[in-house]
């Protein structure tokens, strides 16, 4: 008979449980990382457009065209320029508002939904 004080370590069942938790968190991280990278591209494109609009006196139509071209250049497909609310200040400043959700399949019929709300304006600099 073995003494319980000399036995140590994890049982096979607890090892499998820990492994399953690590695998699930890794899968979530792998699936969510591209979504956050794309959001970073979107925010970066919007910030560059606001900076450009400060240097040049851009009309509403020029801002929309600028967004469309930046999204095309950055290969952003999840949103388009119509998803961005553009607000022109009386001093010619531009503020951009964006709210969108991105969805990705996790496994089976389980999806991950990530919600982003961005506000970029001249006061952000």
N, C-alpha and C positions, 0 to 999 in steps of 0.2 A: 504494500500500500504506500502511495506517495503522500508526503506531507504537503498540505496546501500552501504552506509558507514558502516552500522551495519552488513551487510552480509560479511562473510569471508569463507575461506576454498577452497577446491578444488571441482570442479564439478565432477560428476560421470565419464564423458568422460575423463577428465584429469587424474583422478585416474586410470582408466583402461589403459591409455597410459603409465603412469609411471610403472604400474605393468607389462605391456607387455615388456617394455625395461628391467626391472629387471629380468624377466624370461628368456629373450633371452641371456643376459649376463651371467646369472647363467648356462644356458645350454651350452654355449660356454666354460665356465670355467670347467664344469664337463666333457666335451668331450675332452678338450685339456690337462688336468692334467695328465692322464695316458700316453699320448704321451711324455710329458716332463719328466715324471718319468722314462720311458723306455730309453730315450736319456741319462739321468743321469746315468743309469746302464751301458749303452754302453760306455760312456766316462770313467766311473770308471774302467771298465774292461780293456779298452785300456791303461789307465794310469798305472794300476797295471802291465800290461804286459811290458810296457816301463821301469818301475822301475826294474822289474825282469831281463830284458835284459841288464840293466846296471850292475847288480850284477853278472850275468853269461854271458859268451860270447856265444850268441845264433846265430845260422845260420838263413837264411831266412826261411827254412823249419820248424825249431823249432818255429820261431815267428808265422808262419801261423798255425801250430798245436796248439800253445798256445792260439791264438785267437779263433780257432774253439772250443777248450775245455772250454775256459772262457765263450763264448757265449752260449754253451750248458749248463754249470753249472748255469748261470744266467737266463736261459730260454729265451734268446733273439731270437726271430723268425723273426723280421722285416728285419734284414740284416744277412749276413753270412760273413765268412772270405774273400770271393772273392770280396766283396764290399769295402774292406779296401785296400788302396794303401800303400804298405810298402816300405820305403826307408831306405837302409842301408848306413850309413856314412862310410867314409874311416877309422875312428877311432873305428868302431864297434857300433856306436850309431844307435838307431832305431827311425825313425819318421813314424807316422801313419797318413794317410789322409782319411777322410770319408766324403762323400756327399750323402745324401739320403733324400727322402721325405716320409712322413707318411700321410695317408689319413684316415679320419673318417667321417661317415655319421652324419650330423647335424640333419636334419629332411627332410622328403620328398626326393626330388632329389638334395638337397643342401649338399655338402661335404665341410669339412674343410681340407685344405692341409697345412701341416707344413713342412718347409724345414730346414734341419740341415746341417751345414758344420763344421766339426771338424778337428783340426790339433793338434796332440799330439806328442811331441818330447822331447828329453833329455833336451832341453833348457827351458822347462816349469816348471822346479823344482828349 
